[in-house]
Amino acid sequence: MASKLLDYLAGHAGAGLPGEVTATTRDCVVAAMKLLAPRTPLRVAEPPEIAGAATRWAREGVALETVLAAYHDEIRAGLEFVAADTEGDDVVAGAQLILRVLEMVTLKASTAYVDEHRLVAREHQTAAQTLVSALLGGHAMGDLAMQTGIAIAPAYQVVALSIPAHPEERRPGLGAAAARRKLRRVQSALAKPLGSRALSLLSAAGGTVLVPTDVRPARIGSPAMTAEVLAMLSDAAEVPLTAVVAVGATARIPELAARTHDLLDRIRGADRAPGFYRVAEPQESPDCDPAQPVPIPVVTSPNDHEIGRSA
């Protein structure tokens, strides 16, 4: 039975999924089946091609859904073959074998894919943080941009962001973990409205976000930190955030960062309401000008974190 099933799967044509993915997943299923077909213990070493293929697809941007769909198509074909071409004890043995293969390829491929995806994300985050630090320090950007692969815009929104402590951070033994979870929620929420080119250097207490923009007024639909985006971030953080925003050429980032963080410190020192503030242009009031109110729920927990100018 096992040899017939192997022969059938080796010649299975697939279900219209990307050709290379289909062929590779078929080879992985066959390799797993060859390994599991004898009456071996349940715990055996997986064929290395399962993890290798998943790692490569994660790097190439092939969706995990596509990978798993290709595997499940092979498993479905195997079950259909067992149901139609075997009988008696062979049906049970064949189904058990296929289910063991399904468990092996699904767990191994998913784990390898997610691990590689996390590694890529960490690499990008490290490169982005290096670039932010250089921009805030006013260093030359040419070589660093080439090394990181991140394009530098001619101008940026420079955002000084304050993130108050979450009530969970006050609970004994849970403070550090709660702060990390809060920060991850904020970082995740930043991605959708601001896009992949936005750069951030954040701690659980706040920091700096750089959003690429035009020197001229932003085009309709261009990513930007707004009162609405700040409200989304506050919802994600589960505490009311405060943002002070200035816009200027890339060369002015150190100056604008110092100015926005100084203004943020003054706003917090004066106990002004959380929300979205922008740095006034020269023709406007010399102090900050609050934008439209942001509907953020009132949180009574005081903020005892300090934000450095280059946080």
C-alpha positions, 0 to 999 in steps of 0.5 A, a space after each residue: 500500500 505504501 509503495 502504491 501511495 508513494 507512486 501516486 503522489 509522485 505523479 500527482 499533478 497538483 491543483 493549480 498552485 504555483 508550480 515550484 511550490 507544488 513540485 517542492 511540497 510534493 517532494 517533501 511529502 514523498 520524503 516524509 512518507 518514505 521516512 514514516 512508511 515503515 513502522 518507525 517510532 512516532 518521533 523521527 527526524 524530519 527530512 531537512 528539505 521541509 524546513 529548507 524550502 519553508 525558510 527560502 519561501 519566507 525569504 522570497 515572500 511566498 505566503 504561508 497560506 500558499 505553502 500550507 495549501 500546497 501541502 494540504 492538496 498533496 495530503 488530500 490527494 493521498 487520502 482520496 487515493 487511499 479511499 478509492 484504491 485500498 480496502 480493509 486494513 490498508 485503508 486504516 494504515 494508509 490514513 494513519 500514515 497520511 495523517 502522520 505525514 500531515 502532522 510532520 510537514 505542517 509543523 515543520 514547515 510552519 515553524 521554519 517559515 515563522 522563525 525565518 520571518 521573525 529573523 527577517 523582521 528583526 534584521 529590518 528592525 535593526 537596520 531601521 533603528 541604526 538608520 534612525 540613530 544616524 538621522 537623529 545624529 545628523 550623520 552622512 547617510 549615503 553608505 548607511 542607506 546602501 547597507 540597510 537597503 532603506 531609502 532616505 526621503 528628502 523630508 520627514 515628519 519628526 514625531 516625539 511620542 510619549 507612551 504612559 505606563 499601562 495599569 498592568 505595569 504597576 502590578 508586582 512582577 508583571 511590569 516589565 512583561 506588560 511594558 514589552 507587550 504594550 510596546 509591541 502593540 504600538 509598533 504593530 499598530 504603526 505599520 498599517 497607517 504609516 507604511 514600511 518606510 516609516 522609521 521608529 526608535 521607541 521604548 515602552 515610554 515613547 521615543 521618535 518616529 520619522 515618517 517620510 514626506 514631501 517638502 511640499 504639502 503631502 499628497 492625498 493619501 500619503 502616510 502621515 502621523 495625524 490625530 486619527 493615527 494617534 488615536 489608533 495607537 492609543 487604542 493599541 497601547 490601551 493608554 492615551 498617547 501624546 505626539 508632537 510633530 514637526 516637518 522638515 528636510 532630512 538635514 534638519 532632523 536633529 534640530 526638529 527632534 530636539 525641538 519636538 521632544 523639548 515641546 513634549 517635555 513642556 506639555 507634560 510638565 504643564 499637565 496638558 491633555 494627551 493628544 496630537 500637537 504640531 510645532 507651529 510654523 514661523 508665521 503661527 503662534 510661537 507655542 504649540 498649536 493643538 489639532 482637533 481633539 482626539 477621542 481617547 478614553 481617560 486613564 487615571 494612571 499617572 505617567 512616571 516615565 521620562 523621555 530623552 531627546 534622542 530616545 
